[in-house]
């Protein structure tokens, strides 16, 4: 399976506040399909701290998008 399964989301974390929930599957980071957690974090790290990156993810059968705020 392509994508990264979200196994946990801390309440009030940037991920939680951006809309991620347990069970979501992250499909793309900034229009780049991610294959595993390492690849996902590598793609996120290409973006500036304190910026935002667009994430495409799957919740159930619904494809959703969000902007993830990046901390420094």
Backbone as a printed PyTorch tensor [residue, N CA C, xyz], in Angstrom:
tensor([[[  0.8420,  -1.1950,   0.0000],
         [  0.0000,   0.0000,   0.0000],
         [  0.8800,   1.2500,   0.0000]],

        [[  0.5550,   2.1680,  -0.8620],
         [  1.2500,   3.4510,  -0.9000],
         [  0.6490,   4.3320,   0.1830]],

        [[  1.4860,   5.1390,   0.8220],
         [  1.0100,   6.0620,   1.8420],
         [  1.5270,   5.6830,   3.2150]],

        [[  1.2230,   6.5640,   4.1620],
         [  1.6940,   6.3890,   5.5370],
         [  0.4770,   6.3870,   6.4580]],

        [[  0.2900,   5.2860,   7.1700],
         [ -0.8380,   5.1300,   8.0880],
         [ -0.5790,   5.9410,   9.3590]],

        [[ -1.5590,   6.7310,   9.7750],
         [ -1.4490,   7.5230,  11.0020],
         [ -1.8810,   6.6340,  12.1660]],

        [[ -0.9160,   6.2600,  13.0090],
         [ -1.1840,   5.3610,  14.1280],
         [ -1.5640,   6.0960,  15.4070]],

        [[ -1.1920,   7.3780,  15.4940],
         [ -1.5120,   8.1720,  16.6850],
         [ -1.4000,   9.6480,  16.3400]],

        [[ -2.2370,  10.4470,  16.9840],
         [ -2.1880,  11.9040,  16.8400],
         [ -2.3790,  12.4990,  18.2270]],

        [[ -1.4050,  13.2670,  18.6670],
         [ -1.5210,  13.9050,  19.9760],
         [ -2.4870,  15.0740,  19.9090]],

        [[ -3.4060,  15.1160,  20.8630],
         [ -4.3600,  16.2080,  20.9260],
         [ -3.6170,  17.5300,  21.0610]],

        [[ -4.0670,  18.5390,  20.3250],
         [ -3.4920,  19.8840,  20.2970],
         [ -2.1280,  19.9590,  19.6190]],

        [[ -1.6710,  18.8840,  18.9680],
         [ -0.4490,  18.9420,  18.1690],
         [ -0.7660,  19.6250,  16.8400]],

        [[  0.2700,  20.0320,  16.1020],
         [  0.0470,  20.6330,  14.7810],
         [ -0.7200,  19.6830,  13.8730]],

        [[ -0.4010,  18.4010,  13.9420],
         [ -1.1000,  17.4190,  13.1140],
         [ -2.5860,  17.3610,  13.4790]],

        [[ -2.8930,  17.3260,  14.7600],
         [ -4.2860,  17.2910,  15.2220],
         [ -5.0260,  18.5540,  14.7900]],

        [[ -4.3870,  19.7060,  15.0100],
         [ -5.0180,  20.9820,  14.6750],
         [ -5.1890,  21.1540,  13.1670]],

        [[ -4.3670,  20.4580,  12.3820],
         [ -4.5040,  20.5010,  10.9200],
         [ -5.6010,  19.5600,  10.4240]],

        [[ -6.0610,  18.6600,  11.2790],
         [ -7.1740,  17.7930,  10.9200],
         [ -6.8770,  16.3120,  10.8730]],

        [[ -5.6410,  15.8980,  11.1440],
         [ -5.3190,  14.4700,  11.1010],
         [ -5.9210,  13.7280,  12.2790]],

        [[ -6.3510,  12.4960,  12.0050],
         [ -6.9080,  11.6380,  13.0320],
         [ -6.3470,  10.2350,  12.8760]],

        [[ -6.4370,   9.4650,  13.9570],
         [ -6.0220,   8.0600,  13.9380],
         [ -6.7050,   7.3570,  12.7740]],

        [[ -5.9400,   6.5830,  12.0290],
         [ -6.4980,   5.8140,  10.9250],
         [ -6.3820,   6.4760,   9.5640]],

        [[ -6.0780,   7.7720,   9.5190],
         [ -5.8790,   8.4400,   8.2390],
         [ -4.6660,   7.8340,   7.5370]],

        [[ -4.6130,   7.9770,   6.2240],
         [ -3.4590,   7.5250,   5.4460],
         [ -2.9540,   8.7130,   4.6410]],

        [[ -1.7260,   9.1340,   4.9160],
         [ -1.1280,  10.2550,   4.1920],
         [ -0.6480,   9.7440,   2.8480]],

        [[ -1.1420,  10.3750,   1.7850],
         [ -0.8400,   9.9430,   0.4290],
         [  0.2420,  10.7850,  -0.2360]],

        [[  0.1750,  12.1100,  -0.0320],
         [  1.1080,  13.0200,  -0.6950],
         [  1.5220,  14.1480,   0.2330]],

        [[  2.7640,  14.5860,   0.0470],
         [  3.2900,  15.7830,   0.7070],
         [  3.7200,  16.7210,  -0.4080]],

        [[  3.0700,  17.8780,  -0.5020],
         [  3.3890,  18.8670,  -1.5490],
         [  3.3990,  18.2220,  -2.9360]],

        [[  2.3680,  17.4540,  -3.2220],
         [  2.1720,  16.8070,  -4.5290],
         [  3.1710,  15.6960,  -4.8410]],

        [[  3.8840,  15.2000,  -3.8370],
         [  4.8040,  14.0770,  -4.0200],
         [  4.2260,  12.8740,  -3.2790]],

        [[  3.9650,  11.7910,  -4.0030],
         [  3.4210,  10.5810,  -3.3890],
         [  4.4500,  10.0020,  -2.4210]],

        [[  4.0070,   9.7130,  -1.1880],
         [  4.9270,   9.1650,  -0.1850],
         [  4.7020,   7.6610,  -0.0440]],

        [[  5.8210,   6.9570,   0.1780],
         [  5.7850,   5.4890,   0.1990],
         [  5.9050,   4.9060,   1.5930]],

        [[  6.5490,   5.6670,   2.4950],
         [  6.7860,   5.1680,   3.8450],
         [  7.0770,   6.3630,   4.7570]],

        [[  7.1260,   6.1510,   6.0760],
         [  7.3520,   7.2770,   6.9900],
         [  8.6520,   8.0430,   6.7230]],

        [[  9.7330,   7.3400,   6.4180],
         [ 11.0040,   8.0220,   6.1570],
         [ 10.8770,   8.9410,   4.9530]],

        [[ 10.2820,   8.4530,   3.8930],
         [ 10.0780,   9.2620,   2.6870],
         [  9.1990,  10.4790,   3.0050]],

        [[  8.1340,  10.2780,   3.7840],
         [  7.2470,  11.3710,   4.1500],
         [  8.0150,  12.4620,   4.9080]],

        [[  8.7960,  12.0640,   5.9210],
         [  9.5420,  13.0550,   6.7050],
         [ 10.6150,  13.7350,   5.8600]],

        [[ 11.2270,  13.0200,   4.9280],
         [ 12.1920,  13.6360,   4.0180],
         [ 11.5270,  14.7310,   3.1870]],

        [[ 10.3370,  14.4630,   2.6920],
         [  9.6160,  15.4610,   1.8890],
         [  9.2080,  16.6670,   2.7340]],

        [[  8.7370,  16.4150,   3.9490],
         [  8.3540,  17.5190,   4.8310],
         [  9.5620,  18.3840,   5.1630]],

        [[ 10.7210,  17.7480,   5.3680],
         [ 11.9250,  18.4970,   5.7610],
         [ 12.4410,  19.4160,   4.6600]],

        [[ 11.9730,  19.2600,   3.4460],
         [ 12.3780,  20.1290,   2.3350],
         [ 11.7240,  21.5140,   2.4210]],

        [[ 10.7820,  21.6760,   3.3410],
         [ 10.0400,  22.9310,   3.4590],
         [ 10.5280,  23.7220,   4.6650]],

        [[ 10.3880,  25.0340,   4.5740],
         [ 10.8970,  25.9190,   5.6180],
         [ 10.1670,  25.7480,   6.9400]],

        [[ 10.9400,  25.8320,   8.0200],
         [ 10.3510,  25.8400,   9.3650],
         [  9.4430,  27.0590,   9.4770]],

        [[  8.3980,  26.9220,  10.2290],
         [  7.3820,  27.9620,  10.4270],
         [  6.5350,  28.2090,   9.1860]],

        [[  6.7030,  27.3820,   8.1570],
         [  5.8770,  27.4810,   6.9620],
         [  4.7430,  26.4730,   7.0150]],

        [[  4.1680,  26.2240,   5.8570],
         [  3.1030,  25.2330,   5.7420],
         [  3.3750,  24.3490,   4.5380]],

        [[  2.8620,  23.1450,   4.5930],
         [  2.9730,  22.2150,   3.4710],
         [  1.6090,  21.5640,   3.2700]],

        [[  1.2270,  21.4070,   1.9870],
         [ -0.0650,  20.7800,   1.6980],
         [  0.0720,  19.2620,   1.7470]],

        [[ -0.8760,  18.6400,   2.4250],
         [ -0.9050,  17.1840,   2.5890],
         [ -2.2090,  16.6510,   1.9910]],

        [[ -2.0930,  15.5910,   1.2140],
         [ -3.2620,  14.8750,   0.6930],
         [ -3.3570,  13.5800,   1.4800]],

        [[ -4.5460,  13.3000,   2.0160],
         [ -4.6890,  12.0950,   2.8240],
         [ -6.0530,  11.4630,   2.6190]],

        [[ -6.1400,  10.2210,   3.0650],
         [ -7.3490,   9.4290,   2.9170],
         [ -7.9390,   9.1610,   4.2920]],

        [[ -9.2250,   9.4170,   4.4280],
         [ -9.9550,   9.0640,   5.6490],
         [-11.1370,   8.2160,   5.2030]],

        [[-11.0520,   6.9290,   5.5160],
         [-12.0660,   6.0070,   4.9920],
         [-11.9260,   5.9590,   3.4780]],

        [[-12.9800,   6.3180,   2.7580],
         [-12.9550,   6.3500,   1.2920],
         [-12.8320,   7.7740,   0.7550]],

        [[-12.7290,   8.7560,   1.6400],
         [-12.7180,  10.1640,   1.2380],
         [-11.2900,  10.7090,   1.1740]],

        [[-10.9610,  11.3410,   0.0520],
         [ -9.6710,  12.0030,  -0.1050],
         [ -9.8120,  13.4400,   0.3820]],

        [[ -8.9190,  13.8280,   1.2960],
         [ -8.9580,  15.1580,   1.9030],
         [ -7.6070,  15.8560,   1.7330]],

        [[ -7.6120,  17.1610,   1.8940],
         [ -6.4000,  17.9680,   1.8260],
         [ -6.3440,  18.8630,   3.0460]],

        [[ -5.1290,  19.1700,   3.4960],
         [ -4.9740,  20.1400,   4.5770],
         [ -3.6200,  20.8120,   4.4380]],

        [[ -3.4520,  21.9060,   5.1380],
         [ -2.1670,  22.6010,   5.2380],
         [ -1.6200,  22.2970,   6.6130]],

        [[ -0.4400,  21.6860,   6.6670],
         [  0.2070,  21.3610,   7.9230],
         [  1.1990,  22.4610,   8.2520]],

        [[  1.0380,  23.0730,   9.4250],
         [  1.9790,  24.0910,   9.8870],
         [  3.2150,  23.4080,  10.4400]],

        [[  4.3730,  23.9040,   9.9970],
         [  5.6390,  23.3150,  10.4140],
         [  6.2760,  24.1450,  11.5170]],

        [[  6.6840,  23.4870,  12.5740],
         [  7.3700,  24.1540,  13.6830],
         [  8.8550,  24.1850,  13.3850]],

        [[  9.5720,  25.0530,  14.0670],
         [ 11.0310,  25.0960,  13.8650],
         [ 11.7400,  24.2690,  14.9010]]])
